[in-house]
């Protein structure tokens, strides 16, 4: 079963990223950091801040974003209405595809359970 990733599920504008960074709370995993804030919409949205600092090669940055999109697609229907910005940490270059995906899945699950506990 393929899961869609429509434009409405993405952070697209710089001001959306800025607002999330300024007003959001941070959650850390082994390889990634997520900044999260409520968005007041009907569903979750995600954006990626993957710079050259930790991943100088473009193919590595693209891989991280691709893995992130797949993890988000799988978890989106279970997430509350939040904006998420995912950024790689220092350790990201040491991870393989399986460990990167596992870290993102665990991070998204933590966001999901935190929202369920807050209800």
C-alpha positions in Angstrom: 0.0 0.0 0.0 1.5 3.3 -1.0 1.0 6.3 1.2 0.6 9.7 -0.3 2.9 12.7 0.5 0.8 15.7 -0.8 2.0 19.3 -0.7 -0.3 19.9 2.3 1.9 17.5 4.3 5.0 19.6 3.7 6.5 22.7 5.2 7.2 24.8 2.1 7.7 28.4 3.2 10.7 29.8 5.1 8.4 31.5 7.6 6.9 28.0 8.4 10.4 26.7 9.2 11.3 29.8 11.1 8.1 29.7 13.3 8.7 26.0 14.0 12.4 26.6 15.0 11.4 29.6 17.2 8.3 28.2 18.9 8.9 24.5 18.8 10.2 22.0 21.3 13.2 19.8 20.5 13.3 16.0 20.5 16.5 14.2 20.0 17.4 10.8 18.7 20.7 9.3 18.0 21.1 10.6 14.5 18.4 13.3 14.2 16.8 16.2 16.0 13.2 17.1 15.5 11.7 20.5 16.3 7.9 20.2 16.8 5.1 22.6 17.3 1.3 22.4 17.0 0.1 23.7 13.6 -3.7 24.2 14.1 -4.4 22.2 10.9 -6.0 18.9 10.3 -2.8 16.8 10.0 0.9 16.7 10.5 3.4 18.4 8.2 7.1 17.9 7.9 10.2 19.7 6.6 13.8 18.9 6.4 16.8 21.1 7.3 19.7 19.1 5.9 22.7 21.2 5.3 26.3 20.6 4.2 27.7 20.9 7.7 27.2 17.2 8.7 26.6 15.8 5.2 28.9 17.5 2.6 27.9 15.1 -0.2 24.6 15.8 -2.0 23.8 12.1 -2.4 24.0 11.7 1.4 21.7 14.7 2.0 19.2 13.4 -0.5 19.3 9.9 1.1 18.5 11.4 4.5 15.6 13.3 3.1 14.3 10.3 1.2 14.5 8.1 4.4 12.7 10.9 6.3 9.9 11.2 3.8 9.3 7.4 3.9 9.3 7.3 7.7 6.9 10.3 7.8 4.6 8.7 5.2 4.3 5.6 7.3 3.6 7.5 10.6 1.6 10.5 9.3 -1.9 9.1 9.9 -1.0 8.4 13.5 0.6 11.8 14.2 -1.3 14.7 15.7 -1.6 18.1 13.9 2.0 19.3 14.3 4.7 20.8 12.3 8.0 18.9 12.4 11.4 20.0 11.1 13.9 17.2 11.0 17.6 18.0 11.1 20.6 15.6 11.1 22.9 15.5 14.1 26.7 15.0 14.2 26.4 11.2 14.2 24.3 11.0 11.0 27.2 10.2 8.8 28.0 7.1 10.9 24.6 5.5 10.4 23.5 3.1 7.7 20.0 3.2 6.1 18.5 0.7 8.6 19.7 2.6 11.7 18.8 6.0 10.3 15.3 4.8 9.5 15.0 3.1 12.9 16.0 6.3 14.6 13.4 8.4 12.7 10.7 5.8 13.3 11.5 5.9 17.1 11.5 9.7 17.0 8.1 9.9 15.3 6.7 7.2 17.6 7.8 9.3 20.6 6.0 12.4 19.1 2.9 10.2 18.6 2.9 8.9 22.2 3.6 12.3 23.7 0.6 13.7 21.9 -1.6 10.8 23.0 -0.4 11.2 26.6 -1.3 15.0 26.5 -4.9 14.2 25.5 
